[in-house]
């Protein structure tokens, strides 16, 4: 097998949570272009349908499921439905997540804290348990957790530290699960993106333009990333090219965490 061939995903099926837009869609498209069939999972059915239409050109099979991955009980039911309807799944990308709040810790309601923990951390646990666990008997599988540089540093000027906490815990979960599953042929790795110009971030910066300026000044490359720049990394982690890598956190942030 040549180096480039080791990146191919022909005959594989990937499930991407939060796969209808932003970083999730960019990764899903990259996986499809590398040969994988897809199951896209998210809350908004219209966005999922649009994503499926946009991916027709890849020539791959694209299935969609509307479910709230951030709510543990429906999330687990959705994971089982994916397996029952479109299994087996070879590649799982736990991409669902978000900050969604900007509230100082001293005034943050416990219910809001828990909601963000469930969105960013519990969702990855549930889908790893159900979908990732189904890979173990076959002795091959890839789990990719999309964390954040906010799991490594605290972002300036933003409240709601449940986000940093949940993303840091996701990195620890990645390492622990990787240790458990390495002897059984399933790798578990994490991607820690920095600032990317996704739709939610663009809306955030419209509300807080000073935040964008502060953030950009802290990036050695002097700019935010675009979602397509994340796709090759996801393809690498999903493919045989990364077969000797597990438990790793790969930072892609334009150098933000260098300073």
Backbone torsions as a table, in degrees:
resi	resn	phi	psi	omega
1	UNK	NA	127.6	178.7
2	UNK	-74.9	168.4	179.2
3	UNK	-58.9	-48.8	-178.0
4	UNK	-65.2	-36.8	178.6
5	UNK	-63.4	-29.3	-178.9
6	UNK	-68.8	-13.6	176.8
7	UNK	-90.1	-7.5	-177.3
8	UNK	-72.6	148.6	-178.4
9	UNK	-124.0	25.4	-179.7
10	UNK	-58.9	135.3	179.3
11	UNK	83.3	0.6	179.1
12	UNK	-102.0	155.7	173.9
13	UNK	-123.6	129.9	-178.5
14	UNK	-113.7	138.2	174.1
15	UNK	-109.8	124.9	-178.0
16	UNK	-121.3	114.3	174.3
17	UNK	-79.6	144.2	-174.3
18	UNK	62.7	36.5	-172.0
19	UNK	-92.2	7.3	-174.3
20	UNK	-92.5	-11.0	-176.0
21	UNK	-157.6	168.6	173.6
22	UNK	58.1	-138.9	-178.6
23	UNK	-62.6	-37.3	-179.7
24	UNK	-62.6	-44.7	178.9
25	UNK	-65.7	-41.4	179.5
26	UNK	-61.2	-42.8	177.9
27	UNK	-67.0	-41.6	178.7
28	UNK	-59.6	-44.4	179.1
29	UNK	-63.3	-40.5	177.1
30	UNK	-62.0	-42.8	178.8
31	UNK	-64.2	-39.9	178.5
32	UNK	-66.2	-41.6	179.0
33	UNK	-64.3	-25.6	176.3
34	UNK	-84.7	-3.3	173.0
35	UNK	116.4	-1.3	-175.5
36	UNK	-86.1	142.2	165.5
37	UNK	-77.9	159.8	-169.4
38	UNK	-129.4	148.6	162.4
39	UNK	-125.7	116.2	-179.7
40	UNK	-101.3	132.8	-176.2
41	UNK	-124.1	136.0	178.0
42	UNK	-172.7	176.9	-177.4
43	UNK	-80.6	-40.2	-168.8
44	UNK	-94.3	112.5	-176.1
45	UNK	-64.1	-40.3	-179.4
46	UNK	-60.9	-41.2	178.4
47	UNK	-66.1	-38.5	177.9
48	UNK	-64.4	-42.5	179.2
49	UNK	-64.5	-39.8	177.7
50	UNK	-64.7	-41.8	178.3
51	UNK	-61.5	-43.0	178.5
52	UNK	-60.1	-43.7	178.4
53	UNK	-62.9	-40.3	-178.4
54	UNK	-67.7	-21.7	-177.4
55	UNK	-95.9	1.6	179.5
56	UNK	-56.0	-38.1	-175.8
57	UNK	-63.1	-19.9	179.2
58	UNK	-73.3	-18.4	-179.2
59	UNK	78.6	7.7	-178.1
60	UNK	-98.5	158.5	175.0
61	UNK	-74.3	130.7	-179.4
62	UNK	-128.8	116.3	176.2
63	UNK	-107.9	155.4	-178.9
64	UNK	-133.1	150.2	176.0
65	UNK	-142.3	125.4	177.5
66	UNK	-93.0	117.0	178.8
67	UNK	-158.2	149.0	177.2
68	UNK	-84.7	96.3	-176.7
69	UNK	-66.9	-21.5	-179.5
70	UNK	-80.2	-6.5	176.8
71	UNK	-105.9	114.0	-167.6
72	UNK	-52.6	-46.2	-174.9
73	UNK	-68.7	-53.2	176.5
74	UNK	-63.1	-30.6	178.5
75	UNK	-61.8	-46.8	-179.0
76	UNK	-66.7	-38.7	176.5
77	UNK	-61.9	-40.3	178.6
78	UNK	-64.4	-39.3	178.4
79	UNK	-62.3	-42.9	177.6
80	UNK	-64.8	-37.8	-179.8
81	UNK	-64.5	-39.1	177.3
82	UNK	-58.0	-46.5	-179.7
83	UNK	-65.3	-44.4	-176.7
84	UNK	-66.5	-32.6	-174.3
85	UNK	-94.4	-38.9	-173.1
86	UNK	-128.4	9.3	-179.5
87	UNK	-67.0	165.9	-1.2
88	UNK	-77.1	153.2	175.4
89	UNK	-105.6	130.3	-178.0
90	UNK	-98.8	-29.1	-174.3
91	UNK	-132.2	127.8	177.3
92	UNK	-119.3	124.4	174.2
93	UNK	-111.6	108.6	176.9
94	UNK	-85.3	88.3	-173.2
95	UNK	-104.7	-21.4	-178.0
96	UNK	-56.5	136.4	177.8
97	UNK	171.0	177.4	177.7
98	UNK	162.5	163.8	178.4
99	UNK	-88.5	-56.5	172.0
100	UNK	65.1	-13.5	178.2
101	UNK	-135.3	153.3	177.9
102	UNK	-137.8	71.7	-172.1
103	UNK	-127.1	130.4	176.9
104	UNK	-56.7	145.3	-177.4
105	UNK	-55.4	-37.8	-174.9
106	UNK	-69.0	-14.7	178.2
107	UNK	-120.6	8.2	-177.5
108	UNK	-76.7	124.8	178.5
109	UNK	-70.0	142.7	-178.6
110	UNK	-59.2	-37.0	-179.6
111	UNK	-64.7	-35.0	177.6
112	UNK	-73.2	-38.3	173.5
113	UNK	-55.7	-50.2	-176.7
114	UNK	-65.3	-35.7	-179.9
115	UNK	-61.5	-41.2	179.8
116	UNK	-73.6	-36.2	175.3
117	UNK	-60.8	-44.0	179.3
118	UNK	-65.5	-40.1	-178.2
119	UNK	-64.1	-45.2	-172.4
120	UNK	-94.0	-27.7	-172.9
121	UNK	-115.7	-54.2	-177.4
122	UNK	-61.8	-35.9	178.4
123	UNK	-59.4	-42.8	179.7
124	UNK	-66.9	-38.3	176.0
125	UNK	-61.1	-48.6	-176.7
126	UNK	-60.8	-49.2	-176.6
127	UNK	-72.8	-31.2	174.2
128	UNK	-67.0	-43.6	179.3
129	UNK	-59.1	-49.9	-173.4
130	UNK	-80.5	-58.1	-174.7
131	UNK	-79.5	-46.4	176.7
132	UNK	-62.3	-41.0	179.2
133	UNK	-60.8	-29.9	180.0
134	UNK	-70.4	-15.5	178.7
135	UNK	-78.6	-24.1	-171.8
136	UNK	-60.1	-44.6	-180.0
137	UNK	-62.9	-24.9	-179.9
138	UNK	-85.3	-14.7	176.5
139	UNK	74.2	19.2	176.1
140	UNK	-155.5	136.8	176.9
141	UNK	177.4	161.7	179.4
142	UNK	-133.3	126.7	172.1
143	UNK	-117.4	125.7	-179.6
144	UNK	-121.7	115.6	178.3
145	UNK	-98.0	124.8	178.4
146	UNK	-91.4	105.5	-179.6
147	UNK	-97.1	-130.4	-178.6
148	UNK	-173.3	154.7	171.1
149	UNK	-62.7	-17.1	176.9
150	UNK	-68.9	-11.8	171.2
151	UNK	-81.9	-8.0	-179.7
152	UNK	-112.2	-30.2	-179.3
153	UNK	-137.3	163.5	173.2
154	UNK	-95.5	127.1	-179.6
155	UNK	-74.3	140.1	-179.7
156	UNK	-73.4	141.7	167.9
157	UNK	75.8	12.6	-178.5
158	UNK	-128.1	132.1	175.1
159	UNK	-90.5	-173.1	179.4
160	UNK	81.0	60.5	-173.3
161	UNK	-73.3	2.3	171.3
162	UNK	-62.4	-27.3	179.1
163	UNK	-67.3	-52.4	178.0
164	UNK	-57.3	-42.5	-178.2
165	UNK	-63.4	-46.3	-177.6
166	UNK	-67.1	-37.9	-179.8
167	UNK	-72.0	-35.5	174.6
168	UNK	-64.6	-41.6	177.7
169	UNK	-64.6	-34.4	178.4
170	UNK	-64.1	-36.2	176.6
171	UNK	-65.6	-40.7	177.8
172	UNK	-67.3	-40.9	176.2
173	UNK	-59.9	-40.5	178.3
174	UNK	-58.4	-47.1	-178.3
175	UNK	-66.2	-43.9	-177.7
176	UNK	-65.5	-44.1	-179.7
177	UNK	-67.5	-36.6	177.0
178	UNK	-60.2	-41.2	178.7
179	UNK	-63.6	-39.6	-179.0
180	UNK	-68.6	-38.9	-170.6
181	UNK	-98.1	-10.0	-178.9
182	UNK	-55.5	-43.0	179.6
183	UNK	-68.1	-10.3	-174.3
184	UNK	-109.9	11.4	170.2
185	UNK	87.9	5.1	-179.7
186	UNK	-110.9	121.0	178.7
187	UNK	-92.9	149.4	179.8
188	UNK	-134.6	115.5	-178.8
189	UNK	-132.3	165.7	-179.3
190	UNK	-127.5	145.8	170.3
191	UNK	-108.6	133.7	177.9
192	UNK	-116.5	89.1	179.2
193	UNK	-72.6	151.0	169.2
194	UNK	-91.9	-138.9	-178.7
195	UNK	-80.9	120.8	176.9
196	UNK	-123.5	146.4	-178.2
197	UNK	-84.0	69.1	172.1
198	UNK	-83.6	167.3	-179.9
199	UNK	-59.5	-45.2	178.6
200	UNK	-60.3	-39.6	179.2
201	UNK	-68.1	-37.4	178.1
202	UNK	-63.6	-39.8	176.4
203	UNK	-65.4	-40.8	179.3
204	UNK	-60.0	-43.0	-177.3
205	UNK	-72.3	-26.6	173.8
206	UNK	-65.7	-36.1	178.4
207	UNK	-77.8	-32.9	-176.5
208	UNK	-129.3	68.6	-175.9
209	UNK	-58.8	-30.5	179.3
210	UNK	-66.5	-26.1	179.4
211	UNK	-68.7	-40.7	178.2
212	UNK	-61.8	-44.4	-179.7
213	UNK	-61.7	-43.7	178.4
214	UNK	-60.6	-44.1	-177.5
215	UNK	-65.7	-46.9	-177.3
216	UNK	-62.2	-35.8	-179.8
217	UNK	-65.8	-18.7	-179.2
218	UNK	-94.6	1.4	-179.6
219	UNK	-101.9	116.4	-179.7
220	UNK	-54.2	-35.0	178.0
221	UNK	-73.8	-13.0	174.6
222	UNK	76.6	15.8	-179.3
223	UNK	-154.7	163.4	172.1
224	UNK	-82.9	157.1	174.8
225	UNK	-79.9	161.9	172.3
226	UNK	-109.5	146.9	-172.1
227	UNK	-52.6	-35.9	-177.8
228	UNK	-61.9	-21.0	-179.6
229	UNK	-73.8	-11.7	178.2
230	UNK	-88.7	-24.0	-172.0
231	UNK	-59.3	-44.7	-179.1
232	UNK	-60.5	-33.9	178.7
233	UNK	-66.8	-40.4	177.3
234	UNK	-64.0	-41.1	178.1
235	UNK	-61.7	-43.2	177.5
236	UNK	-57.5	-50.1	-177.3
237	UNK	-68.0	-24.9	-179.6
238	UNK	-83.6	-14.4	-169.1
239	UNK	-105.5	175.9	176.1
240	UNK	-69.1	-13.7	177.6
241	UNK	-61.0	-26.2	-177.9
242	UNK	-105.3	23.4	-170.4
243	UNK	-62.0	-20.9	179.6
244	UNK	-102.3	15.0	-179.8
245	UNK	-115.2	125.0	173.0
246	UNK	-152.6	148.1	-179.2
247	UNK	78.0	9.5	-175.6
248	UNK	-89.9	152.7	169.6
249	UNK	-116.5	116.4	-177.6
250	UNK	-103.2	116.8	-177.0
251	UNK	-89.6	131.9	176.3
252	UNK	-135.3	96.3	-167.2
253	UNK	-145.0	16.1	-179.9
254	UNK	65.1	14.8	179.6
255	UNK	94.6	5.4	-176.0
256	UNK	-50.6	-44.6	-174.6
257	UNK	-82.9	5.2	177.6
258	UNK	-75.5	-27.9	-176.1
259	UNK	-99.1	NA	NA
